[in-house]
Amino acid sequence: MPSVPKILRTLRGVQSDTPPIWIMRQAGRYLPEYLAVRQQAGDFLTLCYTPDLAAEVTLQPIDRFDLDAAIIFSDILVVSHGLGQKVWFEAGEGPRLEPLTSMEDIKSLDRPGMKDRLSPVYEAVSKVRAKLPEDKALIGFCGAPWTVATYMIEGGGSKDHVMTRAFAYRHPDAFSALIDILVDASIEHLKLQIAAGAQIVQVFDSWAGSLTAEGFSRWCSEPIARIASAIRAHAPDVPVIGFPRGAGAHLPGFVSASMVDAVALDTSADLDWVRSQLPATVPMQGNLDPALMLSDADQVRDAVFKIRRAMRGRPHVLNLGHGIPKEADIAMVEALISAARMPLGDLMALAHAS
Ligand code: CP3
């Protein structure tokens, strides 16, 4: 009988003695083998669009750490690029885009052309699935419409997304049209990753925290609900993880409104509060502070113990609350994984002994 990856069982609601583990941005600049391939590719987007190289870096953290899941090496902004927007990455400065400023700009996005432009991503997914052991799952992903829209309108990263929020007030029809295009494009992008071999999908709403209460419901929960419902109808076996970063008090509302199967928690979520607010059946992922990856092994172990104790009796995927920093110490990643895999009683004894 083929073995079902542990993380898939967890995301379907089954608890286990030790949580499955993967690490947000696990293929990245803290790994020397990533840096070598990154240099070979030259440009970041070239790496994303070269299937052999993208597949190679996707598999690197699995080979090194034996994690429970691989996440396809790509970026949330390939969807903007796939829609025909100009996107590039300035070394050391992050993403840059030619900003959308009007309904005309939004209407000129090339929705039908996306599939062909992003075909190298789907090819990379199938190459990874072919090489990945059967007991490891492959995660596909997209950015949530709100987060991707902030990059498309601001022309890059921004602290407070004020131009995007202002655009939604000044051009409500154009903003709605952009969100609709992104919902539709995200659904197609996820379906094509699933067709190529992705078994789980995650929707990253990294900037959900800059929305008002009303905006959160309208631009975070609702568009994600449309995406999650479409994926459930198309591929009921593929769990959808939602990551509404910065949701704070909106988290319970998000879980009931967004139709996701599981929720990824950011670093600010208080686990006692989360437990009191969310049904015990909702699988939860994340929350560990990425800065722990620059601390020491005792602190990593204690943090893993606390989160595992708090999540006892619930389906739980161990992960960081945001991406691993490029300065991360590989020894801390190893400490994290060993604490994840230890029986809880042994971990408790170690945590109390120190
Ligand atoms: O987790 C993985 O290993 C898969 C790969 C992955 C990347 N980006 C690769 C990447 C994933 C899942 C993402 C998602 C992503 N991209 C998000 C959502 C998650 C989050 O962090 O909140 C966002 C907001 C982006 C947009 C983006 N891409 C930014 C802001 C940056 C620059 C920031 C930085 O760390 O430099 C990127 C570039 C990027 N995406 C890198 C990687 C490995 C670094 C680029 C490089 O190697 O030069």
Residues whose N, C-alpha, C, O or C-beta is under 5 A from the ligand:
A	BS01	CP3	I23 M24 R25 Q26 A27 G28 F44 I71 I72 F73 S74 D75 I76 G94 P95 F204 S206 G323
